[in-house]
Amino acid sequence: MNPADENCPFTAAPADAGRRGFVTGTAAAMLAAVSPPAPAADGLVANSVAEASDVRIPMAGGFAEAAFFHPAKGAWPGVLLWTDAYGLRPATREMGRRLAAQGYAVLVPNPFYRVADLSALGTLTNLSFQNEQERARLMQLMGSVKPAGTAEQDAQAYLAFLSSQPAVRSSARMGVQGYCMGGALALRTGASAPERIGAIATFHGGGLVTDKPESPHLLAPHLKAQLYIAIAGNDDADDPQAKGALRKAFADAGLASEVEVYAGAQHGWCMPDLGPRYAHADAERAWSRLLALYQRALV
């Protein structure tokens, strides 16, 4: 997907207003929908209310801020959640909390820690790719996780953090999920820790198939995970060959996988703070597919 496209969801969303109590109207609706958790709807037995904490994870170049969610008691499979370009904010925090309430220990990091901590990020609500200065700001943030080896290095630190937590079950494989730019990061995480990652899910992932030798789909031979790849209808229309390339790559690698196009959904449909792009019914269907994947694979 071309980030300069006016349909790209890199144009209006909060970065992290969670500490200031800011929640958009759609994010507030999500909060109402998932608190308390509804185990019947998700098909899993919910645990006690998830514990939440803001943490600082040692990295090669300093510290990365992250939100960590887990059930109040016990040890559970670990999950790394790579955000979209709007980063750690109320909507992604609530995703982490909701998943934790279903029996997972979930880490949601600030992927842009190299160039901005959460206090420096402020709000991205009004940034637009149509404004040259604002575009440069967003490109700087996204560019900080693009250099070769960056995602892999970060993933190793995040997975090490999860592995060190009493709330994480050491015997279970971990899951990784990514949204938009996080989709490629999720695949790179799986390839960097194949023995540890048992499930990979991407939702409206960007740049999963390119003509470059470092294209994420070419990492399939290095994966040992089960996969679920959910593609937005408009992304499929822009690049109809991508789904076939993904299916072939996973099949050739002998991986259990499903690549599904959400025909009526727009890029960003899973994020409740992206206004009209958010599609509640499709987002809930995607969520149920994620939970089913984790149930099967994170053992």
Order of alpha helices (4+ residues) and beta strands (2+ residues): alpha-alpha-beta-beta-beta-alpha-beta-alpha-alpha-alpha-beta-alpha-beta-beta-alpha-alpha-beta-alpha
